[in-house]
């Protein structure tokens, strides 16, 4: 599955390009590690683990997960897995949580339902779509700025003036995506474990030499 979540991996790597790892506690499943740019708190984050839990906290929010005794084992995947990882959240970020109304999903849902409508001609189809754009005054271009419940109600109460068709059962669509901060933190966890594993391997090789 393609990883098209935002922020992208390239954006994230730019954010942490100058980060250094500082270990405070490293005792089995008990860890407290900080990743930050020297002299700056921008994008600084902490990884804290104890048996059964992992907490990421810092400049991009705070999330607590629980699944395995050593949560580093849980997050050692090739790619981030926001859907599965979100199921293991025990505490979510107080500023926005981990899911939010997605204008992109909303527009996709409108288009998907519209594709199921019946039209007598291509001209009627074009006229019907223009009616949506005209009546909603740019809603499809600025959907992210809308309240989700209001946007759903607006869709379900609207009746096409051209064909009389409506967006029935629009509430059944999934209209929430993952927040920018949650995806950033997912990438940070995965990246932090990579840095930790690389440092641990380097120490083990040095000691074995």
C-alpha positions as CSV (number, residue, x, y, z in Angstrom):
1,X,0.0,0.0,0.0
2,X,1.4,3.4,-1.0
3,X,2.2,5.7,1.9
4,X,0.5,9.0,0.8
5,X,-0.1,10.3,4.3
6,X,0.7,13.9,5.1
7,X,3.3,15.0,6.2
8,X,5.2,12.9,3.8
9,X,8.3,11.1,4.8
10,X,10.4,13.7,3.0
11,X,8.8,16.5,4.9
12,X,9.3,14.7,8.2
13,X,13.0,14.0,7.5
14,X,13.5,17.7,6.7
15,X,11.9,18.5,10.1
16,X,14.4,16.3,12.0
17,X,17.4,16.6,9.8
18,X,19.5,18.1,12.6
19,X,18.1,16.1,15.5
20,X,20.4,14.4,17.9
21,X,19.4,11.5,20.2
22,X,19.9,11.9,24.0
23,X,19.3,8.9,26.2
24,X,18.1,9.5,29.8
25,X,16.9,6.0,30.7
26,X,17.5,2.7,28.9
27,X,16.7,-0.3,31.0
28,X,14.9,-3.0,29.1
29,X,11.3,-1.9,28.5
30,X,11.9,1.3,30.5
31,X,13.2,4.1,28.3
32,X,13.3,7.8,28.1
33,X,14.9,9.2,25.0
34,X,14.9,12.8,23.6
35,X,15.3,13.8,20.0
36,X,16.0,17.4,19.3
37,X,18.0,20.0,17.4
38,X,20.7,21.4,19.7
39,X,19.6,24.7,21.2
40,X,16.1,24.5,19.8
41,X,12.7,23.1,20.9
42,X,11.3,23.1,17.4
43,X,10.1,19.6,16.5
44,X,11.7,18.3,19.8
45,X,10.1,15.0,21.0
46,X,10.5,12.4,23.6
47,X,9.9,8.7,23.5
48,X,9.1,7.1,26.9
49,X,8.3,3.5,27.3
50,X,7.4,1.3,30.2
51,X,6.0,-2.3,30.2
52,X,3.0,-2.4,27.8
53,X,3.1,1.3,26.9
54,X,4.8,3.9,24.6
55,X,4.3,7.6,24.9
56,X,5.5,10.2,22.4
57,X,5.4,13.7,23.6
58,X,6.8,17.1,22.7
59,X,6.4,19.9,20.2
60,X,4.1,17.9,17.9
61,X,1.7,16.6,20.5
62,X,1.3,13.6,22.8
63,X,0.0,10.1,22.2
64,X,0.1,7.0,24.3
65,X,-0.1,3.5,22.8
66,X,-0.4,0.1,24.4
67,X,-0.1,-3.4,22.9
68,X,3.1,-5.4,23.7
69,X,5.3,-5.5,26.8
70,X,8.1,-3.9,24.8
71,X,6.4,-1.4,22.5
72,X,9.5,-1.0,20.4
73,X,8.8,-4.4,19.1
74,X,5.3,-3.3,18.1
75,X,6.5,-0.3,16.1
76,X,9.4,-2.1,14.3
77,X,7.6,-2.1,11.0
78,X,8.9,-1.2,7.5
79,X,6.3,1.5,7.2
80,X,4.0,3.4,9.4
81,X,0.5,1.9,9.9
82,X,-1.7,4.7,11.2
83,X,-5.0,2.7,11.0
84,X,-3.7,-0.2,13.1
85,X,-1.6,1.9,15.4
86,X,-4.6,4.2,16.1
87,X,-6.5,1.2,17.4
88,X,-3.9,0.9,20.2
89,X,-4.1,4.5,21.4
90,X,-4.8,4.9,25.1
91,X,-4.5,8.7,25.3
92,X,-4.7,11.0,22.4
93,X,-3.4,14.6,21.8
94,X,-5.6,17.1,23.7
95,X,-5.1,19.6,20.8
96,X,-7.1,18.0,17.9
97,X,-6.8,14.4,18.8
98,X,-5.7,11.9,16.1
99,X,-8.6,12.2,13.6
100,X,-10.3,15.2,12.0
101,X,-12.8,16.1,9.3
102,X,-11.1,15.8,5.9
103,X,-12.2,18.1,3.1
104,X,-10.5,15.8,0.6
105,X,-12.6,12.8,1.8
106,X,-15.7,15.0,1.7
107,X,-15.2,16.0,-1.9
108,X,-14.4,12.4,-2.8
109,X,-17.7,11.3,-1.2
110,X,-19.7,14.0,-3.1
111,X,-18.1,12.9,-6.4
112,X,-18.7,9.2,-5.6
113,X,-22.4,9.7,-5.0
114,X,-22.6,12.0,-8.0
115,X,-21.2,9.2,-10.1
116,X,-24.1,7.0,-9.1
117,X,-26.7,9.5,-10.4
118,X,-28.6,9.0,-13.6
119,X,-28.5,11.6,-16.4
120,X,-30.1,11.9,-19.8
121,X,-27.1,13.4,-21.4
122,X,-23.5,14.6,-20.8
123,X,-24.8,18.1,-21.0
124,X,-27.3,17.5,-18.2
125,X,-24.5,15.9,-16.2
126,X,-22.3,19.0,-16.6
127,X,-25.1,21.3,-15.7
128,X,-25.9,19.3,-12.5
129,X,-22.2,19.4,-11.4
130,X,-22.1,23.2,-12.1
131,X,-25.2,23.5,-9.9
132,X,-23.4,21.9,-7.0
133,X,-20.4,24.2,-7.3
134,X,-22.6,27.3,-7.7
135,X,-25.0,26.6,-4.9
136,X,-22.2,25.7,-2.4
137,X,-20.1,28.8,-3.3
138,X,-16.7,27.2,-3.3
139,X,-17.4,24.5,-0.7
140,X,-15.6,21.9,-2.7
141,X,-12.5,24.1,-2.9
142,X,-12.5,25.0,0.8
143,X,-14.1,22.0,2.5
144,X,-11.5,21.7,5.2
145,X,-12.7,25.0,6.7
146,X,-16.2,23.6,7.3
147,X,-17.6,21.8,10.4
148,X,-18.2,18.2,9.6
149,X,-21.8,17.9,10.9
150,X,-22.7,21.1,9.0
151,X,-21.1,19.8,5.8
152,X,-23.0,16.5,6.0
153,X,-26.3,18.3,6.7
154,X,-25.7,20.6,3.8
155,X,-25.1,17.7,1.5
156,X,-28.1,15.7,2.6
157,X,-30.5,18.7,2.5
158,X,-29.4,19.7,-1.0
159,X,-31.6,18.8,-4.0
160,X,-30.2,19.1,-7.5
161,X,-32.2,21.8,-9.3
162,X,-31.4,20.1,-12.6
163,X,-32.5,16.5,-12.0
164,X,-34.1,16.5,-8.6
165,X,-31.6,13.9,-7.3
166,X,-30.2,14.0,-3.8
167,X,-27.3,12.7,-1.7
168,X,-29.1,10.0,0.2
169,X,-27.4,8.3,3.1
170,X,-24.4,10.6,2.8
171,X,-23.8,10.2,6.6
172,X,-22.5,6.7,5.9
173,X,-19.3,8.0,4.3
174,X,-16.0,8.1,6.2
175,X,-15.2,11.7,6.3
176,X,-12.4,11.8,8.9
177,X,-8.7,11.4,8.2
178,X,-5.7,11.4,10.5
179,X,-4.4,14.7,11.8
180,X,-1.1,16.1,10.5
181,X,0.3,15.9,14.1
182,X,-0.6,12.2,14.5
183,X,1.0,11.2,11.2
184,X,4.1,13.2,12.1
185,X,4.3,11.4,15.5
186,X,3.8,8.0,13.8
187,X,6.8,8.8,11.6
188,X,8.7,10.1,14.6
189,X,8.2,6.8,16.5
190,X,9.3,4.7,13.6
191,X,12.3,6.9,12.9
192,X,13.3,7.2,16.5
193,X,13.4,3.4,16.9
194,X,15.6,3.2,13.8
195,X,18.0,5.7,15.4
196,X,18.0,3.8,18.7
197,X,18.5,0.4,17.0
198,X,21.4,1.8,14.9
199,X,23.1,3.3,18.0
200,X,22.6,0.1,20.0
201,X,24.1,-2.0,17.3
202,X,27.1,0.3,17.0
203,X,27.7,0.0,20.8
204,X,27.4,-3.8,20.6
205,X,29.9,-4.0,17.7
206,X,32.3,-1.7,19.5
207,X,32.1,-3.8,22.7
208,X,32.6,-7.0,20.7
209,X,35.7,-5.7,18.9
